[in-house]
Structures are given as C-alpha cells and as structure tokens.
Amino acid sequence: MKNHQPPKLANQFLEWILKADLVEEVLGDLEEKFDTQINKKSPLKAKTNYWYQVLNYLRPFAIRNNLITDLNPFFMWTHNLKLAFRNSIRDKSTFFINLIGLSTGLACTILIALWVMDEWQVDKFHEKESQLYTAMIHHGQSDGINTNDYTQGGLLDKALLADFPEVAAATQESEAIPMPFILTKEAQKVKGFGKFVRPNFFDLFSFELKAGDRKTLFQDRQSIAISEELALKLFDTKNAVGKTVEWEILTLKEKVTVTGVFKRPGANSTNQFDLLLPFQIYENLINVQWGNYNSKTYVQLHENVDVAALNARLKPYMKEKPGNEKEALFLKPYADSYLYGEYENGELAGGRIEYVRLFSMIAFFILLIACINFMNLSTAKATRKLKEVGVRKTIGADRKSLIEQYLGESIFITLLALISSLILVQLFLPQFNVLTGKTLTFPTSLPILSGLLGVSIITGILAGSYPALYLSSFSPAKVLKGSTNSSTGELWIRKILVVFQFALSVILIVAVLVVYKQIDFIQTKNLGYDKENVLTFPSEGMAANNLETFLNEIKKMPGIINASSTGYSFTEGGSWTTGLSWEGKDPEANIRFSNLGVYYDFIETLGVEMLEGRTFSKAFGTEENNLIMNETAIKVMGLTDPVGKVIDMWGGKATIIGVVKDFHFQSLHEAVSPMFFKFNPEFLLTVMARIEKGKEKEVIQNLEAFYKTNNPGYALNYTFLDTEFAVQYEAEARVSALAQYFAGLAIIISCLGLFGLVTFSAQRRQKEIGVRKVLGASTLSLVRLLSAEFTKMVLVAIFIALPISYYIAQYWLEGFAFKIALEPWFFIVAGLGALSIAWLTVGIQTMKAANLNPTQTLKAE
Amino acid sequence: MKETKLGEFEEVLLLLVGILGDDAYAFKIAEEFESQTGRAVSIGSVHSTLSRLGDKGFLKSEMGEPSATRGGRRKRVYEITAYGERTLRASRDFKMDLWSQFPGLAFRLT
C-alpha cells in the first residue's frame, strides 16, 4: 500500500497558529486520526477530514496569543498606504521632487544595469563556454612582456591536443583579415569579411548552422560556409548548400561549393565573420613554423580540469620549440578576453571591465544622491509630522508600527518611481543604444523585473530608514508639549548628506571636463602626419592587379593631390618583427619593430616629415631591399649617421635609405615605438589618396565613375582617415558622452534636493523674514541670510571633492601615453559651476520668500 | 438550584476518560465518543473541552511516551482527579435524586 502522509500545508498552518506546547500532541492525535481514516476511506476523504480536524483547532484555547496582533499589520498596511497617498497629495512639491529624483535615479540604474548585464553576456552563449579557452602567449621583449593571442598557425592546436591529456579538442582560425573577401556569382559581386577555420570550428563554438552538415563542412579546399545574408544576396535563398561561387582576395581566387549556411554571429559575440573558408588554404599561404605567430588557437578542456595546474605545465612548454626561447604559453577562459583584455608587462591590467565598474559606480551614486534627497526632505519635514507621531504614540502605536508606517511610505514612493522609471527607460532606450553602440531591449523577463522590484524596495528601505528611525524616536510627551527643537545631531546629518551629494557632483563635473579635454586633445593632436582630407579605400580589381596604372590614372583626376597604397589600414597598426640585427646590437636584446609595407609616394601622400635621406622613388630602381626608419627606431638601435647603413633582416640584407620624424602610427594610448617602412608592392591592401579640401564630393563622384568603367563589379567603399582615426577612440568618446549625461543628471538631482530643502527652510522662516522686512531688511540681505547656510555646505563639498577628483582624473589619464596636463582651471570651473548652480537654485527660492509681502506672512497666526 | 458545574458533553468526556484509563488521550476519547454515542465530533472540540476540564480541576494530564504510530510524537494522557470524580458522583446523585422525584417513574427505579 502506498504510504500516505497528512497534507503538509495543513501541518504548516497548524504549526503557525498553535501554541508551541500543543503542537506535538495535536499533530500526533491528528496523524493517528488520519491513519484510521486512510484505512477506511479514500485518501482524498482522509485528507479532507484532516483539514476539517485542523480547522477545528481554530479555538481560543489552542491558538497562540500573539497570533491576532501578528495579523494586524495586514490591516495596518492599507491604512499606511492611504496615509502615504494623502501625504503626497498634501505636499505636492516634496512628492514630485522625490518622485523625479528617485525615478531618474532608478532609470539611470536600470539603463546602466542593462548595459552591464549585456557586457557580461558577451561570448557566454557558447554551450561549451565553461570549457573553452584561448591560447595566449607572453612574449618576453627588451621593453617588457607583450601578451596576445597570436599563436603558431597549423602547429599549436595539434601539439596541445597531442601533448596534454586535459585537452579534449583544439581548433585554429586565421588572424582577422582586415579587408573583405569578394564573392562572385556570374556578374554579381558581394563583399564579406571572412576567416579561415579548422573543420572542427563548429564543434567547439555554438555558432548556429542553418544548413549543411557540420561534420563535413570543410572536407576539401573547394568549400565555403556563408552567412544567411550573403546566401540571400547571392542566391536569393537561404538554402544555398551545393551552389557554387568564386571568392577572391588580393591575388587569390578560387571556385568553391557552398557547404554550409550559418546565422551571422550576433552582437553578443566578439568573433564576427560573414564567411568561413577551410584552414588548409591558409596553411598553404603562411609559413608553418614555430617562430611565426599568425593564428588564434582555442581549446576545449575536459570537464573539471585544474586550469591553474595545466597553465603551470604550459608555461615552459613553448621554450622547447625553436624560436620561442622567451615565450610563455597559457590558457585563458574564452569569454574572459572581452572584459579582461589588457595586459601590461605580462600582468592582467583590466580592459573593458573598468568601464563596467565605472558605470556601475555612477549608477550607484546617482541612486544614492536620489535617496539622500528623500532622506533630507523627510527629516526636514519631520517637524510637521511631530504632532502626528505624538498622537499616534499616545494612542498606543509602538515604535515598530511607526517605523513600518514611514518605511511603507518610502516604499510606496519608490514603487511609483519604479513605474515612472520604466516609462523613462522605454523612452530613452533608443538614444541610450545609440550612445553605447548596443542593441539593448526593454527588460521583460521575470527575473529581471523581479530584480528591479527588489532593487526599488531596497532603495525605498534605504531612503526611508533614517527618517523612519528618526521620526519614531520622538517622545510623545515632549512632542505634544511643543518643544520641537530639532537636535543638532539631526541637522548635522542633513548637512553631511548635502555635502556628500555636492561632493559627488563636483567629482563628476571634473571627470566630465577631463575626459572631454583628453578626447579633444587626442583628436586634434599633431600626429606627425596630416590625417585630414585623406580618402582610403580597399585595393581591389584593377588596383590589385595593376596598381601603378591605377594610381597614375587617379592622380590625374582633379582634386586628387597624391595617392599611394599600403599593406594595412593605417590606424589599425600592422605587423611587427623582431628579426632585425645590425652592427653593435646587444645579442640579448629583443626589440620589436612595427613595419608598414608601402608603395611609392606613401610618405608624401600622408605628409610624414623626412628627417634625413630620401623616400621610395621609381628613380632609384629596385627598392625592395630598402627601409625607411623612424627616429625612435634609430635611437633604439643606437645608430649614428644611419642613412646608407646595411642591416640584416629576415635572412637578407636591407639598406636604410631614410629617416622620418616620429609620428603616431598607433593609438595614442601607446608611446611611439620603433618602426620602419618597407617598399612592398606585393601585399598592399588599401589605397590612400590626398585630396584638396572642399573637393571631396567631386573626387568621390569621379572615382565612382572611374570604377564603373575600369573596375566593373566593384563598388567604391571609401572612408576618410580622420573618421577611421576617431573609431580608435570610440570607447573613450562613448564614455565621455555617457559621463556627461550622467554627471548632468547627478547635478540636477542634487539641485532638486537642495531646492526642496531651501523651499522648506524658507517656509519655516517666513515669519522671521516678515519681521526682518518690517524692521527694514533689504531683499538682498535676506537672500544672503537664507543662502549663507547652503553656501557653506557647498563650499565644504567642493573642498572635499577637489583632491578626490584630482586623484581620480590622474588615475584615468595614466592609461594614455599622450595626455593633457591637469590644469587648475578644470577644478576652478567645476567648483564655481557647482557653487553657481547651487546659488541659482537657492537664489530663486529665497528671492521668492524675501519678496513676499510681510503683511501676508505675519497676519495669520 | 444546585450548581453541577458540568455540561452534558463535559460529563460524557469525564466518564470516557475514566473508562479509557491509561488510553485516555484526545484522539482515543474522540473515537470512543463517536462509537459510544454515534455522534461525530472533531478532535479539536474534544481537546478544547478536555483542556477546559483541566482548567476547572476535574482532570489532570501528563505527556506520555512517544509512539511510532504517531510519527514518534508523545501524547497527552488525561486522568480524573479526585475532585473530578466527586463532581461526577455528585452529578449522578443529583440526577438520581431528581429522577426519584419524577412522578410515575420513581417506583420503577427503586
């Protein structure tokens, strides 16, 4: 027979209502009853009877004494709610100040929380995410350790799989190829960014394959996987498996069959691609050897592998391989790279996580400022509630119920604020998305909404706790007698809170100024070349096949001053090498030289200044073995009179024919490093043309026409160098914009609170003002009198905030190799700004109070 | 009028406690009540009356040994006090006295 148990809920109910000393015997009796019932009747009947027996214990003798008083709050809550509602109607200005403050505070918090959650989600969607790791290498160099994820293509994945039993699977992909592939089907050409991947790419990563078999995707070199978008563009159908298409990039071309169609990686993936090609093609292109770093390696570990122990064994692993004496291998959780991407001398140095932290802090502070408003206003208005508290306490309310009442009131307001903040979020989400460059959506999932509810209730409790504790502490006798002097302690707390609010605002103003000036500095800094009016576009078709004719043709166009070509997008930097040696080189030194492959006229087109020697020119015959170095390179190499020196490079000889003045070819986060230009007509990706100012439109029209006749099938995809340049500082520009908005909000909310306080104090001192006016005080002296108190507070806030903001600004600027000096006027402006905003707020209100006709304020008593 | 201090239900319960002896606890008493009278009763109402009788001093009670059938819980076993027994007898005697005065029936009883 099935073992039936009495209904649990009934027992819980019984335990809740019964006196503690009765529980045991009653439960025992009822269980015996249940057992006899279950033997005679159906389980349902037995259970019903059990409930009947339980309910029959609802008798005075059995119910615990405090049950009735415990039930009381249910009725009290409706009462409290009604009171909260009436109070807000009675005091509309305070109510709206609180509502506006709290709802904008909450809205900021929600927006920032959405952003932060989205940041945390990046790259976490892969099913095997917890087991996926990126192979990273610390490169030991003379100027410190450089850490990145470029590994040995064609070698490292196989070696890891063979040598480490912890590794369950390993895959590789080519480095990101900075120019698009061109796919051709008959006369139709479509562009897409792509990479070369191992056949097991889809086994490790959960990118969605819509058509095709992931086991046989890249079985031979004549295969390609494309995104749904590309499939639609090329074949008008998403099911393109089996169709043929030709891809080309630079001088490479191949006719292939589509073996798979995938869903384009979404915004939550850092790995982005429109098409994938078999890795074996890439392996044939690169030099497969241990000294070459050109691919990314990812491994999937078995479950429950001790990664720290594995990393300890990986550390010396590379040193056995040729050409890797100073490299140390380690594995990093795949999804960590997005937020924790920066290394400084081999140590993790943060990354985007710093912005995540920064904005979380800002959200918290804005909410805090709004809470402080609430606290200040409710304690300030406490005098009005004193009688109420006194009467309540006399009638018999205990402190607990009073605390409940005032907390209830603040939770009531925060819940209203939550509703209006959700409306605000809904309204401002599109703009916020533009600012952050994300595609966030309004939160609709239950956990998020309940989380928000939780946050607002906590906010309500936080905001209401101080007033609740403070108000409930009054002794009724004193209050009703009329001795309503607020204690100095309470005044102090209110003052401290105002000071705190304004200190935060000042810090935010300084931060905004510094960020803004730094961004401005970067964008207008003399880079050592002229980034204005330079048009760049990919080298393809005729430009790839016959560059010389192409450049000559476009140079003839009106408006184009000069044109050349380079191996890399200028702002994205390029490749680097350590394979240079020269007379007098320290054999231990491991110096990294950036190198840019360029064509004739490149230095002239970009406007880089020559210090010595000459530039690449057709007049001097073959230039392939000639280099032009920058100042820093010459300095690091310790060469005097460098022009004409012959050095060893990549197993051959190269001659230095010129030296250029240092210019910023990398991001301004980094100092100028040693670099050289190499004449390299074989591997040029981008055409750059310097055009006359104001003739942009004309030049572009001409180029498009030129493309139509001479470069059929290709569309002109141009950008301006200065726009590309701005993209590098996108993160900072976004932070700057966001910081401006949030700082503005923080200041507005602080001022709202100040406004409320001033209004209140002016009201309280109405009679005093009246008497003073009657006795002959001028409006101005009254305004001064009323605002003196607040001015003092704001001044103290400024005094506290300035050193803190100086420290924070200094810290942020350290991330830039080229930065502005922290000038005193930033702080003066921030201080005066806060002070004048505060004065304005206080001034309007005090003027109003001071201008009241004293007969009005004095006649009523 | 003489005060009996006992209601009908109370009186029956007192008697049942006496009948059941060591087995006199709320559940058993309720069962016994049902089988003797044929009237349904809830354990709660029995318990409530028992505790009232205890307050009046007719019953005393103590916790018994835990038993497996009750999920290892102990039971409260009731016992009639001397006062309770006296009151019961007084109640019976009082009723007998009344019956004896009942016309046409008195002789049958004697």
Interface residues (C-beta under 8 A of the other chain):
Chain A: E24 E25 V26 L27 G28 D29 L30 E31 E32 K33 D35 T36 Y52 Q53 L55 N56 Y57 L58 R59 F61 A62
Chain B: Y25 A26 F27 A30 E31 S42 I43 G44 S45 H47 S48 S51 R52 M63 S67 T69 R70 G71 R73 R74 K75 R76
